[in-house]
């Protein structure tokens, strides 16, 4: 009898731990308050950060305070913490710095939440469903240290532990992604509306290694945006809310050539690559030849004539293929094309029918 009681007590205390890779199309469901149910994430890299963007989707009807994202290091148990307090306040903890934001009450509807921070000015901004809060400042000139533990579902008071069931998360979390820089506003807006494939370069929800313990369920998040095809996106239209302005982007159409702005991690700045031909467009994004994912409009720019001609010369297509894309692009550039096209074409010895230049309208 004593042996049975001891076995029962051990089983009550012991919680199995499972492990895996990636939550593509999945949500984590925390159904009740506990002091031992959580998911730990293991990014392949987390260097000291002087800037970041952290995004997730969450829903909760809990009225108590809880953690949405807890990152602890040996330096500070709240090295990076997103804390929900009194249902209508989100705060960002960066070590000893705490910056609070008054936001709409959390409820049963999934909402897209992002927070950005950069060290130079200490600017912190929350985004909820693509809408920006006022910018505040915190931890100016600081860094977020690496080598810590990321926990979802609990708030850490020590690295990987120190949980309190009264602070545990109850609800649903999905699409947790993190970058080592501040994302442009249009990317955050596009991600909140499902037009941008958000794959963090620190945390990528679709590929992240994890361990899971306790009463946590993994379920399909039934989010169509991660499975939507380019053919459907081509017909998509952004919802228009009364009193808000529709974002204005330069006109880009299928067949155009564009340059793509990329983040250069080594130089800690942006660089332009391309040109790439546009295969299809949506109100906020474009699909390019040779690129597997959709890009948001603010990440691309119509290619200048020099870039296009250089690209054609380097790629060495047939004469027939050379003429067609150049002709199409020349028709997009009005007067400047007349001044540039003929001389540049002569320099690169690219056949171009002079008669078509004369037909361009001023």
C-alpha positions in Angstrom: 0.0 0.0 0.0 2.8 2.4 0.9 4.6 1.6 -2.3 1.4 2.4 -4.3 1.0 5.8 -2.5 4.6 6.7 -3.2 4.2 5.7 -6.9 1.1 7.9 -7.1 2.9 10.9 -5.5 5.8 10.5 -8.0 3.4 10.4 -10.9 1.7 13.6 -9.7 5.0 15.5 -9.4 6.6 14.1 -12.6 5.6 15.8 -15.9 6.9 14.3 -19.1 9.0 16.6 -21.4 8.6 16.4 -25.2 10.8 18.0 -27.8 10.6 18.9 -31.5 11.3 21.3 -34.3 9.0 24.0 -35.7 5.4 25.1 -35.2 4.4 25.9 -38.8 0.6 26.4 -38.9 0.4 25.5 -35.2 -0.7 27.2 -31.9 0.1 26.5 -28.3 -2.9 26.1 -26.1 -2.4 26.7 -22.3 -5.8 25.7 -20.9 -5.3 26.4 -17.2 -3.1 28.0 -14.5 -0.2 25.8 -13.6 3.3 26.3 -12.2 4.9 23.7 -14.4 3.4 23.9 -17.9 5.6 25.8 -20.5 7.4 25.7 -23.8 11.0 26.5 -24.1 12.5 27.8 -27.4 16.1 27.2 -28.5 17.2 29.6 -31.3 20.3 28.6 -33.2 21.7 32.1 -32.5 21.1 35.0 -30.1 24.0 37.5 -30.2 24.0 40.6 -28.0 21.3 42.7 -29.5 21.3 46.5 -30.0 17.9 46.3 -31.7 15.1 43.8 -32.2 11.6 43.2 -33.4 9.5 40.6 -31.6 6.1 39.6 -33.0 3.4 37.0 -31.9 -0.3 36.4 -32.0 -2.1 35.8 -28.7 -5.5 35.6 -27.1 -6.5 35.3 -23.5 -9.5 36.0 -21.3 -7.5 35.8 -18.1 -7.9 38.7 -15.7 -4.6 38.1 -13.8 -1.2 39.4 -14.8 0.9 37.1 -17.0 3.9 36.8 -19.3 3.5 36.7 -23.1 7.3 36.2 -23.7 9.9 35.6 -21.0 13.7 35.7 -21.8 16.0 35.4 -18.8 19.8 35.5 -18.5 22.2 35.1 -15.7 22.5 38.9 -15.7 18.7 39.5 -15.2 15.7 37.3 -15.0 13.7 39.9 -17.0 16.3 40.5 -19.7 13.4 40.7 -22.2 9.9 40.3 -20.9 6.5 41.2 -22.5 4.1 41.5 -19.5 0.4 41.8 -19.5 -1.0 43.6 -16.5 -4.6 44.3 -15.5 -5.8 43.2 -19.0 -5.3 46.7 -20.5 -1.6 47.3 -20.2 1.4 45.7 -21.9 4.9 46.5 -20.7 8.3 45.8 -22.0 11.0 44.9 -19.5 14.6 45.2 -20.6 16.7 44.3 -17.6 15.9 46.9 -15.0 14.1 49.2 -17.5 10.3 48.9 -17.6 8.2 50.8 -20.2 4.4 50.6 -20.0 1.7 51.0 -22.7 -2.0 51.4 -22.2 -3.7 49.2 -24.9 -7.1 47.7 -25.6 -8.1 44.9 -23.3 -7.0 41.4 -24.2 -9.9 39.1 -25.1 -10.7 35.8 -26.9 -9.8 37.2 -30.3 -6.3 36.5 -31.6 -4.4 39.7 -32.0 -1.1 40.4 -33.7 1.3 42.0 -31.3 4.8 43.4 -32.2 7.3 45.3 -30.1 10.4 47.0 -31.5 13.4 48.5 -29.7 16.7 50.1 -30.8 19.5 51.0 -28.6 20.8 54.3 -30.1 17.8 56.3 -29.1 16.1 53.8 -26.9 12.9 54.0 -28.9 10.3 51.4 -28.0 7.1 50.9 -30.0 4.2 48.4 -29.7 2.1 47.4 -32.6 -1.4 45.8 -32.2 -3.0 44.4 -35.4 -0.8 46.7 -37.5 -1.6 49.9 -35.5 1.3 51.7 -33.9 1.4 53.1 -30.4 3.1 56.2 -29.3 6.9 55.8 -29.2 8.5 55.7 -25.8 12.1 55.4 -24.7 13.9 52.9 -22.5 17.4 51.3 -22.1 19.1 53.9 -24.3 22.6 52.8 -25.2 22.1 49.3 -23.8 22.1 45.8 -25.2 20.1 42.6 -24.7 22.5 39.9 -23.7 22.6 36.4 -25.4 22.9 33.0 -23.8 19.6 33.0 -21.9 16.4 31.0 -21.8 13.1 31.7 -23.7 10.0 30.5 -22.0 6.4 30.7 -23.2 3.6 30.2 -20.7 5.5 31.2 -17.6 7.4 34.1 -16.2 10.9 33.3 -15.1 12.4 34.4 -11.8 15.6 32.5 -12.6 17.0 31.1 -15.8 14.6 28.4 -16.9 12.6 28.3 -13.7 11.3 30.2 -10.7 7.7 29.9 -12.0 4.6 31.1 -10.1 1.3 29.6 -11.1 -0.5 32.9 -10.3 1.5 34.5 -13.2 1.1 31.7 -15.8 -0.4 32.3 -19.2 -3.9 30.9 -20.0 -4.9 31.2 -23.6 -3.4 30.7 -27.1 -0.1 31.8 -28.5 1.2 31.3 -32.1 3.5 32.8 -34.8 6.3 33.9 -32.5 9.0 35.5 -34.6 12.0 37.6 -33.7 14.5 39.7 -35.7 17.8 41.3 -34.8 16.8 44.7 -36.2 13.7 46.9 -36.3 11.4 45.9 -39.1 9.9 48.6 -41.4 6.4 49.7 -40.5 5.0 48.4 -43.7 6.3 44.9 -43.0 4.7 44.8 -39.6 1.4 46.0 -41.1 1.6 43.4 -43.9 2.5 40.6 -41.4 -0.5 41.6 -39.2 -2.8 41.2 -42.3 -1.2 38.0 -43.6 0.4 39.5 -46.6 4.0 39.1 -45.4 5.7 35.7 -44.6 7.3 36.6 -41.3 10.3 34.4 -40.7 12.5 35.8 -37.9 16.3 35.5 -38.2 16.5 34.8 -34.4 13.2 33.0 -33.8 11.5 31.4 -36.8 8.2 29.9 -35.6 8.2 27.4 -38.4 11.6 26.0 -37.6 12.5 26.7 -34.0 13.7 23.9 -31.8 11.7 23.4 -28.6 10.9 21.4 -25.5 7.5 21.3 -23.9 6.4 20.3 -20.5 3.1 19.9 -18.7 -0.4 20.7 -19.8 0.2 22.4 -23.2 -1.5 21.3 -26.4 -0.3 21.9 -29.9 -3.2 22.5 -32.3 -3.7 23.8 -35.9 -4.1 27.6 -35.8 -6.5 27.6 -38.8 -4.8 30.6 -40.1 -5.2 30.8 -43.9 -2.6 33.5 -44.4 0.3 31.1 -44.1 -1.2 28.7 -46.7 -2.6 31.3 -49.2 -1.4 30.8 -52.8 0.0 33.6 -55.0 -3.0 33.2 -57.3 -5.4 34.0 -54.4 -3.3 36.8 -53.1 -3.3 38.4 -56.6 -7.1 38.9 -56.2 -6.8 40.1 -52.5 -7.9 43.5 -51.3 -7.0 45.1 -48.0 -9.9 46.0 -45.8 -10.5 49.8 -45.6 -11.5 51.3 -42.3 -13.4 54.5 -42.1 -11.2 57.4 -41.3 -8.0 55.7 -42.3 -5.9 56.3 -45.4 -5.0 53.5 -47.8 -1.2 53.1 -48.0 0.2 54.7 -51.1 2.8 52.7 -53.0 4.6 53.5 -56.3 2.7 51.8 -59.1 4.3 48.4 -59.8 2.8 46.0 -62.3 3.5 42.5 -63.5 6.5 42.6 -65.9 8.2 45.5 -64.2 11.8 45.2 -62.9 12.5 46.1 -59.3 15.4 46.3 -56.9 15.1 44.6 -53.5 16.2 46.1 -50.2 17.9 43.5 -48.0 19.4 43.7 -44.5 23.1 43.2 -44.5 24.0 41.7 -41.1 27.7 42.2 -41.6 27.5 45.9 -42.4 24.4 46.5 -40.1 22.7 48.3 -42.9 20.5 47.9 -46.0 21.7 47.1 -49.5 19.9 46.8 -52.8 20.0 43.7 -55.1 18.5 42.9 -58.4 16.9 43.7 -60.6 14.1 41.1 -60.4 11.1 40.8 -62.7 7.7 41.1 -61.1 5.4 38.1 -61.7 2.3 39.3 -59.8 1.2 42.0 -57.3 -1.2 42.4 -54.4 -2.2 45.7 -52.7 0.8 45.5 -50.4 3.2 42.9 -51.8 4.8 41.6 -54.9 6.0 38.1 -56.2 9.3 38.2 -58.0 10.9 35.8 -60.4 13.5 33.7 -58.5 12.2 34.6 -55.0 10.2 32.0 -53.2 8.3 34.3 -50.8 6.2 37.4 -51.3 7.9 40.8 -50.5 6.1 43.8 -49.2 5.9 46.9 -51.4 8.2 49.1 -49.2 11.0 46.5 -49.7 11.2 47.0 -53.5 11.7 50.0 -55.8 11.4 50.3 -59.5 14.7 49.5 -61.1 16.5 52.4 -62.9 17.4 52.0 -66.5 21.1 51.5 -65.9 20.5 48.5 -63.5 18.2 46.9 -66.1 20.6 47.2 -68.9 23.5 46.0 -66.8 21.4 43.0 -65.8 20.5 42.2 -69.4 24.2 42.4 -70.4 25.4 40.2 -67.6 22.6 37.6 -68.0 23.3 37.3 -71.8 19.9 36.2 -73.0 19.1 35.9 -76.7 18.6 39.1 -78.8 14.8 38.5 -78.9 14.7 38.2 -75.1 17.0 41.2 -74.6 14.7 43.5 -76.6 11.4 42.7 -75.0 12.1 43.5 -71.3 14.1 46.6 -72.2 11.4 47.9 -74.4 8.8 47.2 -71.7 10.8 49.0 -69.1 11.7 52.0 -71.3 8.0 52.7 -71.7 7.7 53.2 -67.9 10.3 56.1 -67.7 9.0 58.9 -70.0 11.4 61.7 -70.9 14.5 60.4 -69.0 14.3 57.3 -71.1 14.7 59.4 -74.3 17.9 60.9 -72.9 19.4 57.7 -71.5 18.3 54.7 -73.5 20.0 55.2 -76.8 23.5 56.1 -75.4 23.4 53.3 -72.9 22.2 50.8 -75.4 25.1 51.8 -77.6 27.6 51.5 -74.8 26.5 47.9 -74.1 25.9 47.1 -77.8 22.4 46.1 -77.0 20.1 46.2 -80.1 17.3 48.6 -79.5 14.9 49.8 -82.2 15.4 53.6 -82.3 11.9 54.1 -83.8 10.3 53.0 -80.5 12.1 55.8 -78.6 10.5 58.4 -80.9 7.0 57.0 -80.1 7.4 57.7 -76.3 5.0 60.5 -75.2 6.3 63.5 -73.4 
